[in-house]
């Protein structure tokens, strides 16, 4: 270790429950910056506390570990938590701020790949690609078995949440020939976006759209935003796509709607319970679904960007610089501590 060789008290960054095969990239970045680096495992608050205290971490880089208030209360040496992702549901930012801990995320890294994935799910469901493929592998040559099959032109694509990813999805959907409409908490219904997309009320969008693609953050207000009542508003030949957060959708209600043939289908990349995923969940038996294991964020290109930016944020924080994507930069103001 650097500290052992030099006798100098060097800062240390710890990878806590990250989502990668190894942490060689992070370790190399730390080494180049003259910072110690270790890896710990465990997702619960107590496991996080034990790992941080045992290693004497100054900062943590994490994918899924929990950082509630008790972590910040128990780890006075901690200066930063950097999440390898956009959302930060697992981190109590208010408690972190109270304890002078910077919280960082990586906004925008996955705009292209997540929007690609959302469009892919929509088209796969509309064209029933997985069902056609399954027939071929069973030796069945008969596309008519999977009808109806849909197309883009002549259909309305509704984007729920017009952040960077939502806007990228809207642009790609329009390019494919969909008519695009949208809803966002920050936009006023009855107007148009700068790109020219009509802004509708959420209920109106659900009643209008042939594809509904979700791109909103998970907050108390958006938990089960798409519930049984709102699913009932959707067209019986509509497709629901979720690459946002699993709990934005009441997945049990969605599975029931699909089983009752009240929707064309659904494409899901996120789920209410992940790692461990419940493979006995009703959605696994629902028809006309295309499911992926929270893979929308990952491409080899986006993955490297994600890791480098998350690690650089932690390096900047422990070296006294304000990270570019810091959610609470006030902690670097000594008067705020």
Secondary structure as UniProt FT lines:
FT   HELIX           2..6
FT   STRAND          12..16
FT   HELIX           24..32
FT   TURN            33..34
FT   STRAND          36..40
FT   HELIX           45..55
FT   STRAND          59..62
FT   HELIX           69..74
FT   TURN            76..77
FT   STRAND          80..83
FT   TURN            89..90
FT   HELIX           93..98
FT   TURN            99..100
FT   STRAND          102..104
FT   TURN            107..110
FT   HELIX           111..127
FT   HELIX           129..137
FT   TURN            138..139
FT   HELIX           143..146
FT   TURN            153..154
FT   STRAND          156..160
FT   HELIX           164..176
FT   STRAND          179..183
FT   TURN            185..186
FT   TURN            189..190
FT   TURN            194..195
FT   STRAND          198..199
FT   HELIX           202..208
FT   STRAND          211..214
FT   TURN            220..224
FT   HELIX           228..231
FT   TURN            232..233
FT   TURN            236..237
FT   STRAND          239..242
FT   HELIX           246..248
FT   HELIX           251..259
FT   TURN            260..261
FT   STRAND          265..268
FT   TURN            274..277
FT   TURN            279..280
FT   HELIX           282..285
FT   STRAND          289..291
FT   TURN            296..297
FT   HELIX           300..318
FT   TURN            319..320
FT   TURN            324..325
FT   TURN            327..328
FT   HELIX           329..332
FT   HELIX           334..336
//
